[in-house]
């Protein structure tokens, strides 16, 4: 890539088109109107946190059988002096009754302790996580119940579309710093967080945890979760129909995931894996970050600063691209403190 102007005017649009057509599917140019409503608001018993539940009602008049909605739970520090950054975490996992809480603070507690806001977004209310749901949810609504065409969006793109609508709401909230919004996801939602950041430049930072195939892992690094597994297994609905033709022929893919990472540049991105979580291929994710480095450097943002796989529990970064391999398995919690420190450095440098 000779210069930044060529990246923005030619190469980046080319890559975005290939990812849309061949991997994730095209998000329709026209989608239903979303009307947001704050349906509940309460303050914690200690008076420190205000929690609001916000619902984005999606106009389903074209196909009333489909009833997708955008649901956001927004936790803000009470009495903040001004608008605060917000971390949006994909998924709203709740521990079952009686299930012991993991040791240490939760992600929500870590974020709020910094004086920032923490939000959860429920992707399953936008689009179900199964192939049968492709004629339902937002995809089914737009298609009026008909099967999708091979180039049309899959669940990862639909969930990312919902995240862009979350941004639409957060930009209107006077308690939120709309210039310091970050998206985080783990596993399949790590794939979603990376895609959402690549698709919508309003995300100021992103954290993709243990994202594997379809996330930060190189397709051509033949280890663990693979193109074949996603295309042939129960996860085909994540992707466009066109993606299925690359099962058994992933060497024919016109792009690889370092180029999706490059679409996030020059914004801050943390990619993580676990020493005991081999399925998402932590080595393949690290190598994708290394390969995305030239674009980060081209745009003056800085990359990992190394091509050597780091020791566990060490954040490697020389700018806006970072990687961390935590000790342990399939979880995002050990890397939250590192992400918050990483994001804070970049947020403090923003005008």
N, C-alpha and C positions, 0 to 999 in steps of 0.2 A: 504494500500500500504506500504510494509515494507521498501523500500528504493528507492532512485532516480534511481538507475540503473535498477531496475525492471520496474519502470514507463516508462523509455525510451525504454527499450528492448522488453517489453511484453505488458503492459497494454495500453500505448498510441497507439501503432499500432492496438491493438484489437478494441479500441474505434473508431479510424479513419476508420477502415474497416466497422464497424456497421453504422456509420453515412453515409458513402458513399453508402453502399448497400441498407439501409432501409429508409433513409431520403432524402438526397440531390442528390443522383445518382453519379455514377462513372464518373470522368473526364477521357476521353480516354488517353491512354498512348501515342498515336501518334495523334498530331493535326497539322493543316496546318501551314506552315511557315508564319511568320509575318515580313514584311519589313517596317521599320519606316522611315518617311520623315517629315522634318520640312517644312510645306507648307506656313507658314507666320510668320513674326516676326516684332514687332513694340514696340516702347518706348512711355510711357505715356507723355502727354503734359508737365508735370512738370519734366520729366526726371528721375523719381524715380523708375519706374517699367518697366521691359521688359517682354512682353507677346509673347509667342510662341504657335502656333497651330501645334500639331504633329499628324500625321495620321499613324496608323499601318495598312498597306495594307495586308489583309489576302488572301493567295493563294486559290482561289476558282476553280482551274482548274478541280477538280474532280466533281464539281457540279456548273456550272456557274450561275444557277438560284438563288443561294444564294450569297448575297453580303455583309456579315458582315464586319465591320471595327472597329478599335480601335481609338477613337478620344480623345485627351488629350489637354487641354489648360493649359499651364504652365506659372505662373506669378512669376517672380523672382525679388528681389530687385536689381536695377541697381547699379553697382559699388561695389558689395559685395567683401570683402577682400579675400574670399575663398569659398569653397563649403558650401552650406547652407542646413539645414534640409528642407524637403518638406512635407506638409500635403496634401494628396490626398483625395478630397471630391467626393463621388459618386453622380452623377447627375449633370446636368448643367442647373438648374432652372433659368429662366430669368423673371423678373417682366414684365407683359404686359405693353405696352405703356400707360402712364398716370396713372398707378397704384402707389399709394404713397409708398415710401420706408419706411420700418420699422424703428422706432427710434433707434438711436445708430449705432455704426459701424457694418459692415457686417463681416462675418467670414473671408472673404478675407482680409479686412482691418485690422482685429485683427492679423491675421497671419503675414502679411507683415510688420506691425508695430514692430514686434519682430525681423525683419531682416531675416525671414524665407521665403521659397517659398510656394505658394499655387497653387494647380492644381485641375481641375475638369475633371472627366471621365464620358463619356456618355454611360451607360450600354445598352441603348435601341438600339444602333447601332451594338452591339455585338449579342444581342438576344432580340427579341420583348417580351413585357410584356403581352402576351396572349397565350392561349392554341393553337390557330390556327397557331401561329408562330413556333411551335415545329418542323415542317418540313422545316423551313426556318432558317435564322441566322446561328450561328456557330453550333448549334445542328443539323439543317437540312443539313448543308454543310458536316459535318462529316458522317452523315447517308445517304448522297447523296439523300436527299428528302424523304427517307422512314420514317415511324413512328418509334419512339424510343422503345427500349425494356424496361421492368419494372425497370431494375437496372441502366439504363442510366441517365445521368445528366439532371437536370431541370434548370430553368432560374437562380436561385441563384448561382448554381455551375458554370454556363456559365459566369455569370457576374464576379464571382470570378476568373475564368480562365483569363478573360480579364484584371483584375487587376494584375495578375501575369505577364502578358505581359507588362503592364505599368511599373512594376518593372524592367523588362528586359531592357526597354529603359532608365529609370532613372539611372540605374547602369552604363550606358555608358556616361552620361552627366557630363562633368567636373565641371559644376556649381552647381551640386547637391551632397550633402553628402549622399552617398548611405547607410550609416550605421544608418541614422537618418530619416527614412521614416515612416510616419504614415498614416493609412487609417481611414476615417470617413464616416459614412452614417447615414441617418435618415429614420425611418419607415421601408419599405421593403429594403431600402438600408442600414439601421442599421443591418438587418439580414445578408445582403451581407458583410458588413464590418467585422462582427464577424466571419462569415464563412471564408472569405478571410484570416483573421489573423490566424485562426486555420489551414488552409491548407498550408500557405506559411510562413515559419519562417523568411523570409527576412523583413517582416513588423516589425519594431522596436516598434511600439505602435499602439493601435486601440481605436476608440471611437464609440460605438454602441448606437445610440440615439433612444429611444422609439421603440425598435425593436420587441417586442411582440412575438407571436407564430412563431416558426422557427428561432427566434433570441435568446435573453437572457431569455425569459420567460420559466418557467417550464411547460412542457406538462401536468403534473399531478396537477398543481394548477388550479382548475376548475373555471376560472373567465375570462371574456372578450374574446379576440381572442383565438380560440381553434384549436386543431387538426381537429375537424369536420368542422369548418368554412373554413379552408384552403383547406382541402381535397375535400369537397363537393362544395365549392364555385368557384368563378372565378379565384382563385389563385392556383389551383392544379398544374399548369405548373411550379410553383416555385420549386417544389419538384420532386423527382423520382416517377415513377409510383408505386413503392412498397409502398410509403408512404400512398397511398390512402386506403390500406387495414386496416389502423389503425383508420379510421373514425368510431366513435362509439365504438372503442376498444383501446383507447389510453393507457389504463393500460397495454397493451401487448407490447408496445414499448420497445425494448431492451436497450435503452439509454434515458437519459433526458438531458436537455440543460445545466445543471451545468457541465456536462462532456464535452460539446463543449467548454464552457468557460475554462475548465481545459486544453484543447488542446492548448490554447494560452499561458499558463504559461511556463516560468516565465516572459514573456514580459508584459509590462504595458498595462492594459485594463481599460477603463472607460465605465461603463454602466449607462445610464440615463433614467429617466422617468419624467412625469409631474403630478402635483397634480390634474389637471383637465383632464388629458388624461388617462382615466381608461381602454380603450379598449386594449392597449398593456399590461395591468396588471403590474403596477409598483411594487406591492408587490411580485408577482411571479418572476419578474426579480431580485429583491433584494434577495429573498430566494435562487435563483439559484447561485448568487454570494457568498452567505454564504456557500452553499453546495460545491462550487468549492474551497473554502479556503484551505482545507487540502492539495490539490496538490500544490497550491502556496506556502504554508508553507514548504511542503516537499522539494521543489526545492529552498528554501532559499530566496524566493522573497517577502514574507509577503502578507497578505490578507486584508480584510476590517478592521479587528481588533475589530469587534462587530457583534453580531447577532440581534441587535435591530434596527428596521426601523428608519432611521434618520429623523430629522426635515427637512422641506423643505429648499432648498438653502444651504445645508450643505454637503460638500464633505466628505465622510467617506473613509478612507484608512489607512492602516498600512503597506504599501509596494507597490507592483506593481498592485494590484487589487483595483479598486475604484468604488464607486456608488454615484450618486447625483440625488436628486428629486427636480426639479425646480418648482417654483410657476408658474402655467400656464398650457397651453395645449400642443398640438401636434407640437412641434418645437424643433430644436436643438440649436438655437441661444443662449438662456440663459446659456447654459453649455459650450460654446466654451472657455470663459476665464478660467474656472476651468480646462478644458482639457489641454489648452496650458501651464498653470502653472504646472500641473501634469506631462505632457510630458517633460517640460523643466528640472524638477528635475531629471528625469531619464536619459534624454539625457546628462545632464552635468556629470552624473556618468559613462557614457559609455566610454570605452577607445578610 
